[in-house]
Amino acid sequence: MCELLGMSANVPTDICFSFAGLMQRGGATGPHRDGWGIGFYEGHALRAFHDPNPSFDSPIAQLICNYPIKSHTVISHIRQANVGGVNLENTHPFSRELWGFTWTFAHNGQLDKSLFDWPLEFYKPVGTTDSEYAFCWLMGQIRKEFPERPVDMSVLMHFIESRAAKLRSLGVFNMLLSESEYLFCYCTTKLHWLTRKAPFGEAQLKDTELVVDFCSETQADDVVSVIATEPLTDNEQWQTLQTGELLVFRHGELSQRMLSSEAS
């Protein structure tokens, strides 16, 4: 299995601290040696880095830790391959354009091979993973249902939840998805989250000896939510998503929460 990391914030925020913990799981404290990637939204533009090598000793990953790229929305992924070879085209997160927005997607889990029989109406995969195929299918479903960006985004949220439930019927489908403003988080097995806001305190990473006092790093009005497959810190209260649950974050705050009905 792979691991996911996402962030939603109300002000441009770097993810150096959380990523410093995640990257250790890519071959040092965890088995996820088969590549990694991260995408930072800057407005509607996406700044992305991918590497098919283990993250724990990747010079590019070190750059991410040391270079505080500020973003409202971030999606990252470390891979333990099960479907598709270990190469650049199979590293997450994947991205596609819709409505003039760059959508980004990362997946943890494995889906039944019958997924590859589902027709793709517009988007095609570059690599050979079930994850990218599922993303292409999902994006095609959204494009077909919503040729233009809906004014009422709650309608889109419910649609994404229903399509995620259908993908869950094929196996394990833990997902992070964004078009820049909203961060969609869907859980089948493991996904955790927390929101940091005033009063801020210290956080201690599990996977490396690093402590940050967010009181000295933030402003009183800052709100930052972090989503991860497994909690990254051992002194904060992480919440666990339920199977079939979709959370949607916007500007750091939880915007929508719903439980999937049975897939149809």
N, C-alpha and C positions, 0 to 999 in steps of 0.2 A: 504494500500500500504506500501511498504518497502522503505528504503533509501540505496543508494549506496555511496561508497567512494573508489576512486582509486588514485594511485600515480605512476608517472613515473619520474625517475631522472637519470642524467648522472653520478652521484657519489652516493655511499651508503648514504642514507638519512633516518632519522627517520620521522615518521608521528605523533608524540606525539601531536603536536599542533592541527592538523586537527581532529584527533581522539578524542581529548578532547572536541571538539564541537559536533561531531557526537554522542558520547555516551550519551550526555544530551538528545538527541532526542529519546533515547530508554527508555522512561517512565517518563522523567522529563519535558522537553519542547516539547516533541512530544509523539505520542501514540504507538510507535513501541516497545512494551514491550515483544514480543514473541521470544526473543533470538537474538543473534548476533554472528558474527564471523569475523575473519581477517586472511589473509595469507600474509606472507612476503617471497619473493624470496631471497635466498642467493646462487648465481650461479644458477644451475638448481634445487637446492633443495628448498623445501617449508617448512617454519615453520608456522604452523597454530594453531589458538586458536578458540574454539567454546564454547558457553555457551547458554543453552536454557532459561536462566533467563534474566530479563531486564538489559541493559548495564549500565544505569545511576548509579546503586548502586552495580554493579558487582565487586568483588575483583579482578577478572581476568582482567576486563576492566581497573581498576585502575593500575594494573601492566603494561598494554600496555602504559598507559599515562606516567608512571614514569620510564619505562625502555626503553631507546632509541635504539630500534632494528634498525639497519641500513640495508637498502634495496634499490635496483634499482626499484623494481616494487612491489606494494601493492594493494590488493583488500580487501575491507571490506563491511559489510552488517549488517543492523539492520532490524529486521523482525516485520511486523504486519501481522499475519497469516490470510490467506483466504482459501487455499487448504492445507490440511494435518495438523496433530496435532502439538501441541507445545512440541517438544522433540528434543533431540540432533541430531538424524538422519535427521531432517528437517531443521537444521540451515545451512545457507550459510556462506561462499562460499563452493561449492562442488569441488572436484578434481578427475581427471582421468589421466592415463598415455597414452602418444602417442609419438612415435619416441624416447623414452628415456627421454622425458620431462614430467613434471607434469603440466597439464593444470588446471587452476582454473577459476571458473565461479560463478557469482552472478547475480541475476535477480530481478527486480522490476516490478510488474504488475501481471495481471491475464490472463490466456489463456483459451480459450474454452475447455470444457471437451473432445471434439473430438480429441484433441491432443493425448489422451491415446489410440486412435485407430491407431496412426502412428506406424509402425513396428520399433522395435529396433533391429539392426543387430549385435551388439557386446556388447555395454555397457548397463548395467542394473541399475536402481535406487535402492538405499538402503532404502530411505524414501518414502513418499507418496505425495510429492509436484509436481505441474505442472512444477515448475522451474527445479528440478533435472531431470524430465523426458525429458524436452526440451533440457537440457544439454547433456543427454545421446544420444538423437537423433542427435543433432548437432555434437557431437564428432564422432558418427558413420558415419555421412555423410562425415566429413573431412577424417576419416580413409579410407573410401572406395574410395574417389576421389584421395587421396594422401597417398598411402601406405608408402612412404618415405617422409621426410621433403623436400619440394621443394627448389630448389636453388633460384628461383625468388619468393620472398615472396609476391610480389604484386599480383601474381596469386592467392595465398591463401587468401589475403585480399579481393579480388573481390568475391571469392567463399563464404567466411564467410558472406559478405554483402548480397549475394543472399539468403543464408539460413536464415539469420536473417530476411530478408524481408518476407520470407515464414512464419516464426513464428509470425511475426507481423500481418499477415492476420488473426490470431486467437484471437487477442486482444492486450493488452498492453505488449510490450516486450522492456524494458529498460535493457541493459546488459553490464556487464564488463567481459572480458575474457582475459586470458594471458597464455602463455607457459613459461614465465620468462623474455623474452627480449622485446616482443611486448605487448602493452596493447590495446585491441580492445574495443571500447566504442560505443554502438549502442543505438539510441534513438527512442522511440515512442511518449512519452509525455514530460517527464521532465529529463533533464540532462544538467549540466553546467560545465564549465571548465575555468581554468586560468593557465598561465605559469608565474612562478617567475624566473627572471633572473636579472643580474645587469642592472641598479642600484636598489638595494633592499631597501625596506622601512618597515614600521610597518604594522602589520595586527591585526585586532581586531575581535575576535570571536563574532558571534551573540548570541550564546546560553549560554555563560558563560563569566564572567569577566576575560578575559585572552588576553593579548597583547604581541606580540613578535616582536622584531626589528630584521628582517632577515639580516640586514646589519652586525650585530655583530655575527650572527650565521652561516654565509655562506662565501664561497670564491668567488672571482670575476667571475670565470668560471662556477660556479654551475648553473644548469638549472633544475627546478622542475616543473612539471605539476600536478595539482590536479583536479580530476573530482568528482563531487558530484551531487546528485539528486537536492538538493537546495543549493545555495551559503552558505558557512560556515562563511564567514566574511562579514562585512558591510562597509568596507572602501577600497575594491579592486574591480577592473573591471572584473566581471565574464562574460563569453560568453555563449550563449544559443545554444544548438544543435537543429537542425530542426528535424521534424518528418521524419523518414526514413534515417537519416544521420548516417554514420559510421566514427568515427575518430580513427586513429591508432597512438599511441605514442611509441617512441623508444628513450631511453636515455634522457627522458625529453622533447624532441622536437616532434612537430606534424609531423609525417612521411607521413600520407595519410589521405585524406578527400574525402568522396564520398556520394552521395545521392542514396538511394535504388530506383530501378525501382519497378514497381508493382509486388507483389509476384505472382509466377506462380506455 
